[in-house]
Amino acid sequence: MPVWLREHSWRQTLTAVYLSLPLRGARATPSSIFCGEQYLKVSIPPFLFEAILYAPIDDTNSTAKIGNGNIFFTLYKKEPAMWDSLTLANTDKEKLQYLRENAVLKVQEKAREETEARKITKQEHKKYALEATMKLEEAERKRIEHLKEKERQKVVEELELWKNQQKDGDKYKSVQKKGELYQEIEPLKGRKNEKMNQTRIPNEGTSKTRLKSTKGSCSIFSQNLKEEQLPAPRAAATIKVNFTPRVFPTALRESRVAEEEEWLHKQAEARRIINSDLSELEDLKEEEKNPDWLKDKGNKMFAMGDYLGAVNAYNLAVRLNNSLPLLYLNRAACHLKLRNLHKAIEDSSKALELLTPPVPDNENARVKAHVRRGTAFCQLELYTEGLQDYEAALKIDPKNKNIEKDAEKIRHLIQGTMQSS
């Protein structure tokens, strides 16, 4: 049975209530205090303090300070008024149970809303980052296309210039060859006329000579004509060919652009996460940058009882690789030893989130995650939530007698709490 703390002192103003609660030598932690709108509870086994406040308070802005063997509460009223007393008088068990359950439900709903708000904010940040990345990629694509267009225009201009130079060279050679042919034909005509004037009846010798000379002139003429018909030799030139730079070895026509861009985006995101704290990781050794090595290091520290050192090792491993469920599961065990119960719940939940889909290979890890989260809930005196985790662990491993015994103990605690209230 709990020992009720009856001694307390309080004073008030129009807007706030100041409550001082002596601890009688007990050691309190923030997890020992539960505060709702009209329900205040301090649980330091075996001591218990419970109060149904006279009027609702602002539980978000209200504070509690632990020191000098006392807990000092500063409770801000929702409506400025002077209270007749600190608690409601003549509160029956049914109303007390209703207010207690309502306060727990409101706190759970508030925590759920805060989690959803964080998820929405995280999704909005991811969406903004993706849009910014897409804009940068679009700008880079346009820049590359602009460079391609400039290169294409440059090549076209060089090609047109080369064609014009070729045409001018062909015209010059044609004119030059015509001039040379004219200079060769004119002397032949002159010699022919002279021979015809010398005699009109040629003899055999002269006829042979004339035939030879005629044949010679014809061969020269035909040879010049053949030379004129030959095309001019091509001029040497250099054509520059630029290829589109690509990360992948396949050709662009054979690639899947959407899948490649998604892969590149994931790689860039992974590098950004790893290099985000590069300044802090520069002094580490090479093996200290390995998440598996850090996990083994944390396991050894946990076995030696150095829970804080183990938490630091797991923290660094999570920063290097946040997709290993065993890191969160082992860190949750450390938080349980250090009485960081809320952090133990968060790490166990994250491990369960990563242990999907449920398969036979991860049954043992899922059982541990449910048991550790259930233990943290029970130490926070949220026995209903703790029982749900233990029952989930029993569904996975129904033959585990230890889990079944713990679940039965939690059921007795819940029944005892309901009977005492």
C-alpha positions, 0 to 999 in steps of 0.5 A: 500500500502506498504512503500518502503525503498529506503535508503540503503548503500553498499560496495563491494570487489571482493568476497562479498557485504556488504549492510546496510538497516535502519529500521526506527524504525520498528522491524525486525525478521529473518522471515522478510528476504527472500534471493535467488540467485538474489532476496532480500526482506525485509518485515516489514509491512508497510515497504518493501524493494525489490532488483534484485541483479546485479549478482547471490550470494551464498544464502546458506553462505550469512548472515544477522544481525539485530541490532541497528535499521539496517539490515547488509547483507553479500552477497558472490558473486558466481563469483569474480568480481566488480559490477557496481551497487547493482541492475539491472537497468531498470528492468521491471515488468515482469522480476521482477515477474519472478525473484520473482517467480523463487526465491520462487520456488528455496527456496521451492525446496531447502527446499524439497530437505533438507527434503528428505535428512533428511528422507533418513538419518533417514531411513539409521539410522533406517536401521543401527540400525535394522541391528545392532539389528539383529546381536546382536540377531543372536550372542545371538541365537548362544550363546544360541545354544552353551550352549544347545549343551554343556548341551546336551553333558554333559547329554549324558556323564553322562548317559553313565557313569551311564550305565557303572556303572550299567553294572559293578554292575550287573557283580559283583552281578552275580559273587557273586551269582554264588559263593554262589550257588556253596558253597551250592551245594557242601555239599549236594553232600557230604552228598548224597554220604555218605548215598549211601555208608551206604546201597544199599537197603534202608528200609522204614524209610531210603527211606522216609528220603532220599525222604525228604532230596532230596526234601529239596535239590531240593527246595534249588537249585530251590530257588537259581536259582530263586534268580539268575534270578531276576534282580538287583535293579536299582541304584539311579541317578539324571537327569537334564532337562533344559528348553529354557527360553521364554518371552511368556507363550506359548510353542515354537512349538505353537508360531509365532517366527517372530511376537514375535520378531517384538513385542519384537523389538518394545517394546525395541525401545519404552523403549529405546525412553522413557529411552533415557533422563532418567537422565532428567526425574528422578526429575519429579513427577509421574503425570509429566511423563504422556503425557495427564497430560502435555497436559492439563497443556499446555492447561491451560497455553495457556489459561492464555497467558503463551505461552512459558510455554505451549510450554515447557509442550508440548515439554516434552509430545512429548518426552514421546509420539510422536504419539499424533497429538493433542500435535503437533497441540496445540504446533503449536498454541503456535508457532503462538502466539510466531511468530515462524512461521517455527516451527508452519508449522512443527508442523501442518504438523506433526499433519496432518501426524499423522491424517491419515487415514482421518475419521469423528472423526478427521475432526475438528483436520485436519481443525485446522491443515490446518488453522494454517499452512495456517496462518503461510504461510500467515504471511511469505507472502507465500500467495499461499501456505496459500491459498492451506491450507485454501482451503483444510480446506474448503473441509473438513468443507465447512459450516465454514464461518470464513474459507471462509472469510479468504480464500477470503481475501488471494485471494484479497491479492494475486491479489493485490500483482500481480497488484502492481508488 
